[in-house]
Amino acid sequence: MTTTRELPRSNPEAEGLDPAAVRRLVENLDGLDAVHSFMLLRHGKVVAEGWWSPYDAETPHLMFSVSKSFTSIAVGLAFVDGLFDLDDKVLDHFAAEAPEAPSDNLRAMTIRHLLTMSTGHAASTMEAIVPTNLGMQESDWVRQILAQPVPDEPGSRFLYNTGATYLAGVIVQRLTGRRLLDYLGERVLEPLGFQGATWEQDPDGLDVGGYGMRVRTEDLAKLGQFCLQQGHWDGEQLIPGEWIEAATSRQIHSTHDDWPEWRQGYGFQFWRSRFGAYRADGAFGQYSIVWPDHDVVLAITSGVQNLQSVQDAVWDALLPSLDPVAARDAGLPHDAPGRVLPAGGSQTPPVVAPPEGGITWDLHLPRPTGERTRPGTPVTGRTYRMSPNDGGLEALELDLDDDGRLVLREDIGGKRRTLTLGHGEWVRQDVELADGPEELACAAAWTEPNTLVVRMVAVGAPFTFTLTLRFDGDDVTVSLDQNVAFGDTHLLDATGTAARPEPEPTI
């Protein structure tokens, strides 16, 4: 993908947006746990954007279930190419993988049911997370999904089901003979100027469809603008507008106990939102929000557990100036000035106006605060041997590099991992994690005389890890936590003791 067609820039006033509302949007987002980037478009132009350091504009970010919306567009392309009908039976495309005696409900399942998450399953057939947590480490995922019971009549109710998206994506790949990324890339992503997009694959080399894409924030914004323009881009109709209209319209009722944004209905792999908007939506706060009534698109990447909080921050900021009546009806102050919410990272961030227009905000995630060096007895140069623990941490040691920065070395599962830790700055480095290589940005500080806090940000993903080391004489206590996860966010507790130096040999 070599074509580069970046979005045009402007400023809020030129595009009819209240600058105070834009500032309030940034302050609201900055007040959440960990928003990583945003890009706000009005009338097809970027009027404000920002990345919370160490995140940046060029590094693709993991999208989780935003990938489903890309799969929807690929399905739409194959459909308008005449490769299948939405009411085709699923088993007609998977005869070889079908159970020996498929149930009537499985026989009745169609591609339309896959797209609307109404397959009749009682639980998701696969979670939107890496394969090691899917219970599907082996190949032939199609056969495993089709073997699961279908107790309800397809079409009777909505149940979020990543396995349904996977099956829809496999159908496209089989009929086109191409990866989703390549098929979609040639027809849509390349004309839109996407750069560096990737898609995770299953053990059989199939793009997994329901998760696993990585794209830049600007490309996430392009997805929303492409949908707002009903599939039209740069003078060409890349996909019929009728498909975008159907995919982003409410096709089925959806429910959620706590979050109103998830009660607005579901289309073909797109969610409906309040106030006439819709969105591509991924775990931990990845969004491309499209607001047709006001010609607005907003791309956001995050690492938050409360997904509703991100969209509440958006409506609180933008709705009062764009739709005061709706804001009043929703209980929002329709004449509120810009506010700084508590617990943010940057607070009242300064703005930078680039020459081409638009506003770029100077933002950062909070780093550990404290001393650069430990007061009192140093702990560098000592190797701490760890007691048996669930994380496989065998030993650790601290040292200093030539620039005086702390270096943490960890022996995990027989392998050594080295991290350079910035103080008051993020140090980016490639690190081998349990799930594969990842670029981490690391910073540390002595928050107390005996306590070193290390923060490690996966700059291509929503994950931040906090390692806390507490030293007491020859002993160390270690804990490791993760900001967001599908399971437990507390990852490790361990203790260790400094190894005694070997005695000098005697003659």
FENQUIUR-V471623 format. One record per residue. N is the residue number from 1. RES is the residue in three letters. PHI is phi in whole degrees, -180 to 180 (none if undefined). Layout:
{{N	RES	PHI} {N	RES	PHI}}
This chain:
{{1	MET	none} {2	THR	-108} {3	THR	-71} {4	THR	-122} {5	ARG	-131} {6	GLU	-73} {7	LEU	-69} {8	PRO	-69} {9	ARG	-109} {10	SER	-148} {11	ASN	-137} {12	PRO	-56} {13	GLU	-61} {14	ALA	-64} {15	GLU	-106} {16	GLY	77} {17	LEU	-107} {18	ASP	-70} {19	PRO	-58} {20	ALA	-66} {21	ALA	-68} {22	VAL	-66} {23	ARG	-63} {24	ARG	-63} {25	LEU	-60} {26	VAL	-65} {27	GLU	-64} {28	ASN	-63} {29	LEU	-64} {30	ASP	-67} {31	GLY	-84} {32	LEU	-86} {33	ASP	-57} {34	ALA	-166} {35	VAL	-86} {36	HIS	-103} {37	SER	-163} {38	PHE	-150} {39	MET	-146} {40	LEU	-107} {41	LEU	-116} {42	ARG	-135} {43	HIS	56} {44	GLY	79} {45	LYS	-121} {46	VAL	-76} {47	VAL	-108} {48	ALA	-162} {49	GLU	-159} {50	GLY	-173} {51	TRP	-130} {52	TRP	-80} {53	SER	-53} {54	PRO	-91} {55	TYR	-70} {56	ASP	-145} {57	ALA	-72} {58	GLU	-95} {59	THR	-85} {60	PRO	-61} {61	HIS	-111} {62	LEU	-65} {63	MET	-99} {64	PHE	50} {65	SER	-79} {66	VAL	-56} {67	SER	-55} {68	LYS	-60} {69	SER	-69} {70	PHE	-64} {71	THR	-62} {72	SER	-58} {73	ILE	-67} {74	ALA	-64} {75	VAL	-61} {76	GLY	-62} {77	LEU	-61} {78	ALA	-66} {79	PHE	-65} {80	VAL	-71} {81	ASP	-78} {82	GLY	80} {83	LEU	-80} {84	PHE	-165} {85	ASP	-113} {86	LEU	-63} {87	ASP	-96} {88	ASP	-60} {89	LYS	-73} {90	VAL	-58} {91	LEU	-67} {92	ASP	-65} {93	HIS	-99} {94	PHE	-134} {95	ALA	-60} {96	ALA	-70} {97	GLU	-99} {98	ALA	-66} {99	PRO	-61} {100	GLU	-61} {101	ALA	-129} {102	PRO	-64} {103	SER	-71} {104	ASP	-61} {105	ASN	-66} {106	LEU	-65} {107	ARG	-63} {108	ALA	-82} {109	MET	-66} {110	THR	-118} {111	ILE	-62} {112	ARG	-58} {113	HIS	-65} {114	LEU	-61} {115	LEU	-69} {116	THR	-97} {117	MET	56} {118	SER	-129} {119	THR	-77} {120	GLY	95} {121	HIS	-73} {122	ALA	-88} {123	ALA	-151} {124	SER	-57} {125	THR	-80} {126	MET	-173} {127	GLU	-91} {128	ALA	-79} {129	ILE	-154} {130	VAL	-59} {131	PRO	-56} {132	THR	-63} {133	ASN	-106} {134	LEU	-90} {135	GLY	73} {136	MET	-133} {137	GLN	-68} {138	GLU	-85} {139	SER	-81} {140	ASP	64} {141	TRP	-65} {142	VAL	-56} {143	ARG	-61} {144	GLN	-67} {145	ILE	-68} {146	LEU	-67} {147	ALA	-78} {148	GLN	-81} {149	PRO	-64} {150	VAL	-123} {151	PRO	-74} {152	ASP	-109} {153	GLU	-67} {154	PRO	-56} {155	GLY	90} {156	SER	-80} {157	ARG	-161} {158	PHE	-87} {159	LEU	-148} {160	TYR	-61} {161	ASN	-151} {162	THR	-64} {163	GLY	-61} {164	ALA	-64} {165	THR	-64} {166	TYR	-56} {167	LEU	-62} {168	ALA	-61} {169	GLY	-66} {170	VAL	-65} {171	ILE	-58} {172	VAL	-62} {173	GLN	-67} {174	ARG	-70} {175	LEU	-75} {176	THR	-94} {177	GLY	71} {178	ARG	-137} {179	ARG	-61} {180	LEU	-56} {181	LEU	-62} {182	ASP	-75} {183	TYR	-63} {184	LEU	-70} {185	GLY	-61} {186	GLU	-66} {187	ARG	-88} {188	VAL	-132} {189	LEU	-63} {190	GLU	-67} {191	PRO	-59} {192	LEU	-81} {193	GLY	83} {194	PHE	-60} {195	GLN	-130} {196	GLY	75} {197	ALA	-68} {198	THR	-133} {199	TRP	-145} {200	GLU	-64} {201	GLN	-119} {202	ASP	-84} {203	PRO	-61} {204	ASP	-94} {205	GLY	82} {206	LEU	-99} {207	ASP	-61} {208	VAL	-77} {209	GLY	77} {210	GLY	-82} {211	TYR	-165} {212	GLY	96} {213	MET	-80} {214	ARG	-125} {215	VAL	-141} {216	ARG	-74} {217	THR	-59} {218	GLU	-63} {219	ASP	-72} {220	LEU	-63} {221	ALA	-67} {222	LYS	-63} {223	LEU	-56} {224	GLY	-64} {225	GLN	-67} {226	PHE	-60} {227	CYS	-70} {228	LEU	-59} {229	GLN	-87} {230	GLN	56} {231	GLY	81} {232	HIS	-98} {233	TRP	-152} {234	ASP	51} {235	GLY	84} {236	GLU	-125} {237	GLN	-94} {238	LEU	-78} {239	ILE	-150} {240	PRO	-56} {241	GLY	-60} {242	GLU	-62} {243	TRP	-69} {244	ILE	-61} {245	GLU	-61} {246	ALA	-68} {247	ALA	-65} {248	THR	-99} {249	SER	-90} {250	ARG	-73} {251	GLN	-101} {252	ILE	-155} {253	HIS	-72} {254	SER	-126} {255	THR	-132} {256	HIS	-158} {257	ASP	-69} {258	ASP	-115} {259	TRP	-108} {260	PRO	-65} {261	GLU	-64} {262	TRP	-96} {263	ARG	-112} {264	GLN	-97} {265	GLY	106} {266	TYR	-133} {267	GLY	-103} {268	PHE	-98} {269	GLN	73} {270	PHE	-125} {271	TRP	-97} {272	ARG	-81} {273	SER	-124} {274	ARG	-69} {275	PHE	63} {276	GLY	82} {277	ALA	-96} {278	TYR	-145} {279	ARG	-158} {280	ALA	-87} {281	ASP	-142} {282	GLY	-130} {283	ALA	-53} {284	PHE	65} {285	GLY	92} {286	GLN	-102} {287	TYR	-140} {288	SER	-124} {289	ILE	-96} {290	VAL	-117} {291	TRP	-124} {292	PRO	-58} {293	ASP	-59} {294	HIS	-122} {295	ASP	54} {296	VAL	-121} {297	VAL	-130} {298	LEU	-136} {299	ALA	-101} {300	ILE	-140} {301	THR	-118} {302	SER	-153} {303	GLY	-138} {304	VAL	-119} {305	GLN	-89} {306	ASN	-90} {307	LEU	-68} {308	GLN	-63} {309	SER	-61} {310	VAL	-67} {311	GLN	-72} {312	ASP	-60} {313	ALA	-63} {314	VAL	-67} {315	TRP	-66} {316	ASP	-59} {317	ALA	-84} {318	LEU	-95} {319	LEU	-62} {320	PRO	-58} {321	SER	-88} {322	LEU	-89} {323	ASP	-148} {324	PRO	-59} {325	VAL	-66} {326	ALA	-63} {327	ALA	-63} {328	ARG	-63} {329	ASP	-65} {330	ALA	-86} {331	GLY	82} {332	LEU	-96} {333	PRO	-69} {334	HIS	-87} {335	ASP	-135} {336	ALA	-73} {337	PRO	-75} {338	GLY	-60} {339	ARG	-131} {340	VAL	-104} {341	LEU	-83} {342	PRO	-74} {343	ALA	72} {344	GLY	-81} {345	GLY	-88} {346	SER	-88} {347	GLN	56} {348	THR	13} {349	PRO	-74} {350	PRO	-70} {351	VAL	-115} {352	VAL	-126} {353	ALA	-101} {354	PRO	-70} {355	PRO	-59} {356	GLU	-81} {357	GLY	102} {358	GLY	83} {359	ILE	-127} {360	THR	-107} {361	TRP	-97} {362	ASP	-89} {363	LEU	-133} {364	HIS	-155} {365	LEU	-74} {366	PRO	-66} {367	ARG	-99} {368	PRO	-59} {369	THR	-113} {370	GLY	158} {371	GLU	-81} {372	ARG	-75} {373	THR	-124} {374	ARG	-80} {375	PRO	-70} {376	GLY	90} {377	THR	-66} {378	PRO	-71} {379	VAL	-116} {380	THR	-72} {381	GLY	81} {382	ARG	-110} {383	THR	-100} {384	TYR	-103} {385	ARG	-87} {386	MET	-95} {387	SER	-69} {388	PRO	-53} {389	ASN	-150} {390	ASP	-69} {391	GLY	-87} {392	GLY	72} {393	LEU	-75} {394	GLU	-100} {395	ALA	-161} {396	LEU	-148} {397	GLU	-152} {398	LEU	-112} {399	ASP	-147} {400	LEU	-120} {401	ASP	-90} {402	ASP	-65} {403	ASP	-95} {404	GLY	80} {405	ARG	-87} {406	LEU	-66} {407	VAL	-123} {408	LEU	-106} {409	ARG	-114} {410	GLU	-124} {411	ASP	-101} {412	ILE	-129} {413	GLY	58} {414	GLY	84} {415	LYS	-120} {416	ARG	-99} {417	ARG	-123} {418	THR	-117} {419	LEU	-124} {420	THR	-93} {421	LEU	-110} {422	GLY	-78} {423	HIS	-123} {424	GLY	73} {425	GLU	-154} {426	TRP	-94} {427	VAL	-111} {428	ARG	-91} {429	GLN	-160} {430	ASP	-85} {431	VAL	-135} {432	GLU	-91} {433	LEU	-101} {434	ALA	-60} {435	ASP	-93} {436	GLY	126} {437	PRO	-70} {438	GLU	-151} {439	GLU	-88} {440	LEU	-110} {441	ALA	-111} {442	CYS	-121} {443	ALA	-147} {444	ALA	-151} {445	ALA	-160} {446	TRP	-82} {447	THR	-77} {448	GLU	-142} {449	PRO	-55} {450	ASN	-107} {451	THR	-126} {452	LEU	-107} {453	VAL	-108} {454	VAL	-115} {455	ARG	-113} {456	MET	-126} {457	VAL	-107} {458	ALA	-83} {459	VAL	-73} {460	GLY	-105} {461	ALA	-153} {462	PRO	-84} {463	PHE	-95} {464	THR	-124} {465	PHE	-111} {466	THR	-118} {467	LEU	-105} {468	THR	-116} {469	LEU	-114} {470	ARG	-117} {471	PHE	-105} {472	ASP	-146} {473	GLY	63} {474	ASP	-88} {475	ASP	-107} {476	VAL	-136} {477	THR	-115} {478	VAL	-122} {479	SER	-135} {480	LEU	-134} {481	ASP	-129} {482	GLN	-121} {483	ASN	-69} {484	VAL	-137} {485	ALA	-168} {486	PHE	-77} {487	GLY	-124} {488	ASP	-71} {489	THR	-91} {490	HIS	-94} {491	LEU	-101} {492	LEU	-159} {493	ASP	-128} {494	ALA	-155} {495	THR	-128} {496	GLY	-151} {497	THR	-133} {498	ALA	-65} {499	ALA	-72} {500	ARG	-77} {501	PRO	-64} {502	GLU	-66} {503	PRO	-66} {504	GLU	-66} {505	PRO	-65} {506	THR	-105} {507	ILE	-110}}
